[in-house]
Amino acid sequence: MKKLLFIFFAAVLLLSACKKDEEKTGTIVGTLQFESGEVIPFTLVLLKSDNITIQQAFTDDKGYFSFTDIPFGDYELLSNHDEYKTSKPVAISITDENALLFDFIFTPIVSLQGKVLIGNYPYPANKIELFDNHKVDIKGETYLDLESSFEFYDLEPGVYYLKLTVTQDHIYEVYGYLWNGSTWVWGPFDIESFSFQDVYYPIEIEQDLTREVVLNITWSGSGFVVNE
């Protein structure tokens, strides 16, 4: 009997110790600021785990924010700014019960948004690609939506090239004989053909900006011309 009681109490103590370890929490105290060191007041900061918001807080007039009672683990900090929208996530780990002092540097997610028109008309369902400034490495690809719009997110500042394959419809007038199934008929006849041209357009994206463009592609007689 005593042996059974000993085993029972040992199990209870072990479970209590495990539970105590599981309930360990920490605290984050930090400031939200730009790379220049300028603090960002009255701005939302999110603490996320597996893309789920665990806690949220607004910075005060000096850019300070805090999160308390955070279970030990790995998290991400993000911020939503009225002008610069969403920041890039910053990884952070809680492994100590002492307060973690953290300077959260706001790095905006730079994006490119736009619309492509062919002769002032939408050009939906066509693929558009984004290349580096050497036209070698592809950075993203998508299809124009029904309004002929596109979006590329999480870009680094720099020069890129947009690539769109445009179809040109040609009508040729041809003279000669054409068999219509029962007899030969003398022309002229209109013959339709198509040509495809890859159109590249340079785009410069600056730091902390969401670049918006409207590209109108027209046929000049010898090739396509892109106007922004």
C-alpha positions in Angstrom: 0.0 0.0 0.0 2.8 2.4 1.0 4.5 1.6 -2.3 1.4 2.5 -4.3 1.0 5.8 -2.4 4.6 6.6 -3.1 4.1 6.0 -6.8 0.9 8.1 -6.8 2.5 11.1 -5.1 5.6 10.8 -7.3 3.4 10.9 -10.4 1.5 13.9 -9.1 4.7 15.8 -8.4 6.0 14.9 -11.9 2.8 16.1 -13.6 2.9 19.3 -11.5 6.5 20.0 -12.5 5.7 19.4 -16.2 2.6 21.7 -15.9 4.7 24.4 -14.3 7.3 24.2 -17.1 4.5 24.4 -19.7 3.1 27.5 -18.0 6.3 29.5 -18.1 5.7 32.8 -19.8 7.8 35.9 -20.7 7.4 39.5 -21.6 8.4 41.7 -24.5 9.1 45.4 -24.0 10.2 47.3 -27.1 10.1 50.3 -29.3 8.9 50.5 -32.9 11.2 52.6 -35.0 12.4 53.2 -38.6 16.0 52.3 -39.6 16.9 56.0 -39.1 16.1 55.6 -35.3 12.9 57.7 -35.5 10.3 56.1 -33.2 6.8 55.4 -34.6 4.0 56.4 -32.2 0.4 55.3 -32.1 0.9 52.3 -34.5 -0.4 48.8 -34.3 2.0 46.0 -33.4 1.0 42.3 -33.8 2.5 39.3 -32.1 1.8 36.2 -34.2 2.4 32.4 -34.0 1.9 30.2 -37.1 0.2 33.2 -38.8 -2.3 33.6 -35.9 -2.4 36.8 -33.9 -1.7 36.0 -30.3 -1.7 39.6 -28.9 -1.8 43.1 -30.3 -0.9 46.5 -28.9 -0.5 50.1 -30.0 2.7 52.0 -29.4 2.5 55.1 -27.1 3.6 58.6 -27.9 7.3 57.5 -27.6 7.0 54.4 -29.7 6.9 51.9 -26.8 4.9 48.7 -26.8 4.7 45.6 -24.6 3.3 42.1 -24.5 2.9 40.1 -21.3 2.2 36.5 -20.3 3.6 35.1 -23.5 4.2 31.3 -23.4 7.7 30.2 -24.2 8.1 29.7 -27.9 8.8 31.2 -31.3 6.8 34.2 -32.6 6.8 36.9 -35.3 6.3 40.6 -34.8 4.5 42.7 -37.5 3.3 46.2 -37.7 0.6 48.0 -39.7 1.3 51.6 -40.5 -1.2 54.0 -42.0 1.3 55.3 -44.7 3.6 52.3 -45.2 1.0 49.5 -44.7 2.5 46.2 -43.4 6.0 45.6 -42.2 8.1 42.6 -42.9 7.8 40.0 -40.1 10.6 39.8 -37.5 11.3 36.5 -35.8 11.5 36.5 -32.0 11.8 33.8 -29.3 10.6 33.8 -25.7 12.9 31.5 -23.7 13.3 33.5 -20.4 10.9 34.8 -17.8 12.8 38.0 -17.6 11.5 40.9 -19.8 12.9 40.8 -23.3 13.9 44.3 -24.5 13.6 44.6 -28.2 13.9 47.3 -30.8 11.5 46.5 -33.6 12.8 48.1 -36.8 9.9 48.8 -39.2 10.9 47.5 -42.7 8.0 48.0 -45.1 6.9 45.3 -47.6 7.6 47.0 -50.9 5.1 46.1 -53.6 4.3 46.8 -57.2 0.7 47.2 -58.3 -0.5 48.1 -61.7 -2.7 47.7 -64.8 -1.8 46.8 -68.4 -3.9 48.2 -71.3 -3.5 47.4 -75.0 -4.5 50.4 -77.0 -6.5 51.7 -74.0 -8.4 48.4 -73.6 -8.0 45.8 -70.9 -5.9 42.7 -71.6 -7.1 40.1 -69.0 -6.0 36.5 -68.4 -2.5 37.1 -69.9 0.6 36.2 -68.0 2.9 39.0 -66.7 6.4 38.3 -65.3 8.8 40.3 -63.2 12.5 40.0 -63.9 15.6 41.4 -62.3 17.5 44.3 -63.9 19.4 41.9 -66.1 16.3 40.2 -67.5 17.7 36.9 -66.2 16.2 35.9 -62.9 12.4 35.8 -62.6 11.2 37.4 -59.4 7.5 36.6 -59.8 4.7 35.8 -62.2 1.0 36.2 -62.2 -2.0 36.6 -64.6 -3.8 39.9 -65.3 -7.3 39.8 -63.7 -10.5 40.7 -65.3 -9.7 44.4 -64.9 -6.2 43.8 -66.4 -4.6 44.5 -63.0 -1.6 42.8 -61.3 0.3 42.8 -58.0 3.8 41.7 -56.9 4.6 41.8 -53.2 7.6 41.7 -50.8 10.2 43.2 -53.2 13.5 44.8 -52.5 14.1 48.3 -53.8 15.8 48.4 -57.2 15.2 48.2 -60.9 13.1 45.4 -62.4 11.7 44.6 -65.8 8.0 43.7 -66.5 7.6 41.2 -69.3 4.4 40.7 -71.2 3.9 38.6 -74.4 1.6 40.6 -76.7 -0.3 39.2 -79.7 -0.5 41.3 -82.9 -3.2 40.4 -85.4 -2.2 41.0 -89.1 -4.6 41.0 -92.1 -3.0 40.5 -95.5 -4.8 40.9 -98.8 -3.7 38.1 -101.2 -4.5 37.7 -104.9 -4.8 34.2 -106.5 -7.0 31.2 -106.9 -8.6 29.5 -103.9 -10.4 26.1 -104.0 -13.8 26.5 -102.1 -14.7 22.8 -102.1 -16.3 22.7 -105.5 -14.5 25.1 -107.8 -11.5 27.4 -108.0 -12.3 31.1 -107.2 -10.1 34.0 -108.1 -9.2 36.4 -105.2 -8.4 38.8 -103.6 -8.6 37.1 -100.2 -8.0 38.3 -96.7 -5.6 36.1 -94.8 -5.3 36.6 -91.0 -2.0 35.8 -89.2 -0.7 36.4 -85.7 2.7 37.4 -84.4 3.9 37.4 -80.8 6.3 39.9 -79.2 7.8 39.9 -75.8 7.5 43.4 -74.4 9.9 44.5 -71.5 9.4 47.6 -69.5 11.8 48.9 -66.8 10.4 49.7 -63.3 12.3 51.3 -60.5 11.0 50.7 -57.0 12.2 52.9 -54.2 12.5 52.1 -50.5 9.4 52.4 -48.4 7.1 52.7 -51.4 4.2 50.9 -53.0 4.8 51.5 -56.7 1.6 51.9 -58.8 1.8 51.9 -62.6 -0.6 51.9 -65.6 1.0 50.7 -68.8 -0.6 51.3 -72.1 0.9 49.3 -75.0 0.3 50.4 -78.5 1.4 49.3 -82.0 3.6 51.7 -83.8 3.8 49.8 -87.1 7.3 48.3 -86.5 6.7 47.2 -82.9 5.0 47.7 -79.6 5.5 50.9 -77.6 4.9 51.1 -73.9 3.6 54.3 -72.3 3.3 54.9 -68.6 
